[in-house]
Amino acid sequence: MTVLLYLVPMALMLGLLGLGAFFWSLRSGQYDDVEGAALRVLSDDDISPKPKR
């Protein structure tokens, strides 16, 4: 039963740490361009054309 005295505060602290990291990522603009990365995967800008002989 004394283990709960350690586990409950540690679980709450980890939860608050995760929530703080989430709010930090929101504030720093991590989710501003949600569709841009999905469309960048489809572009083939990095493929150079083969030279014609």
WORA-V527585 format. One record per pair of residues at least 4 apart in sequence whose C-alpha atoms are under 8 Angstrom apart, sorted by the first residue. I is the first residue (numbers start at 1). GAP is how many residues later the second one is. D is the distance in whole Angstrom. If there is no record, write none. Layout:
# WORA-V527585
i:gap:d
I:GAP:D
I:GAP:D
This chain:
# WORA-V527585
i:gap:d
1:4:8
2:4:7
3:4:6
4:4:6
5:4:7
6:4:6
7:4:6
8:4:6
9:4:6
10:4:6
11:4:6
12:4:6
13:4:6
14:4:6
15:4:6
16:4:6
17:4:6
18:4:6
19:4:6
20:4:6
21:4:6
22:4:6
23:4:6
24:4:6
25:4:6
25:5:5
25:6:8
26:4:6
26:5:6
33:4:7
34:4:8
35:4:6
36:4:6
37:4:6
38:4:7
39:4:7
